[in-house]
Amino acid sequence: MDVGYYNFTFNEIFRNMNHFITTLSVFALSFTALAQTESATATADWSPEIYQVGKMYPGYIINLDGDTIQGFIKADQRCSIAGIGSSNQNTCAFYVNEADKKPAQKYKPADLKGYKIADKVYESIKYSGGLLKAPNFNLVVQEGAIRMYEWYATKENYASISKQSGETWLQYDARRFDSKQVVAKEGTDPIEVSMLGLSFAKKMPEMIADHKELAAKVANKEKGYGFLRIYEVIDEYNKWKANN
């Protein structure tokens, strides 16, 4: 028996296991920090004082020619219940007058560039919460050259979850809905923030390539320009782009 061979094999296995564990640790750390950051930056207010399902709100649609048409839009659920039925993410019921009983038109994401209802702006992008690249209305949570969106889905047992005494609407919603943050730059496919993860130093520089200095900092993994600072990087790029 060649003892040296087995020592070599065990050493290789040990090194590979260490590498695997380190990779998992970094990945877990990234997701934990990201989850905390997403909670802090999810700014949409869905409290009844701001938004009520079934209520008519002033708003507008932007058609495929880029024309903005003012009118009224009836508030729907922020997302389909268990993926079934209409919601803000898949339908826009547009009314010419607030007192109209029927909508002038019901639009699908392929029919519009976007719309606004109350304080919420939606844009049609090719993101549907999974691998399917079908157009859907996604809520805009940050404007700029690189725009940030939020996508919602109901959690399991959604219908049986009730609001607790003393619980804020933000806390209540956190128990009822899952949300994903998405980034997109015009001319590029949307991508989930969580999917950037370990490939941030490769994918983000491609997105901000016209800002060579910033792209280099991210690619070289300079301190303060890693994945856990993604929102700061996007904000810095957007400010630069607005002036250039």
C-alpha positions, 0 to 999 in steps of 0.5 A: 500500500502506498501511504504517500498516495493516500496522504496526498489524497486526504490532503487534497480532500481536506483542501477542497472541503475547506474551500467549499466551506469557505465559499459557503460561508462567504455566500451565506454572509452575502445573503445575510447582509443583503437581506438586512440591506433590502429590509432597510431600503424597501421604501414602498408604503402599502399601509391603508392610509396610502394604498387601498385595494379597490380604490380609484387613484389618479395616475397615468399610463405610458404607451409603447410610443412613449406617450403619457396619458393621464387618467385613473387606475383602480388599485389591485393587489400588489401581487397575485395570490399564490400566483393566481389572479390579477395584480399590479404586476400583471394588469393595469385597469385604466379609467378616463374618469374617476366615476367610470364604472368600467375601465377604458382598457385593461393593459398587460405588461406587453401593452405598456412601457409603464404606469403610475398609480397613487405614489407608485410607479411601475415599469414593464421589464422582462422579469417575472420572479423566476427564470422566465423572461416574460414582461411584467410590471415591476415596482420602481423603488429607485430611479436612475440610469441603473434602476431598482425594482421590487417584485412581490410574491405571497408566502405560504398560508398567506390567507391565514396570516392576520395582523397582530396587535401592535404590529406595524404594517411593515412587520405584517407585510414581511410575514405575508410577502416575499420580495426580490430586488431587481436591477436593470440598465436600459438595453440590458436584461434585469437581474436579481440583486441576490444573483450578483453575489460572488460574481459581483466583481465581474458582472457589475463592471460590465454594467457600469463600464462607461464609468471606467474609474468606478468599474475598475474599483469594483473589478479590483475589489477595492475596499468599499466597492464589493457586493455588500456595498452594491447600493452605494456603488449604484448610487455613485454610478447614477450620480455620475451618469446624471452629470455625464 
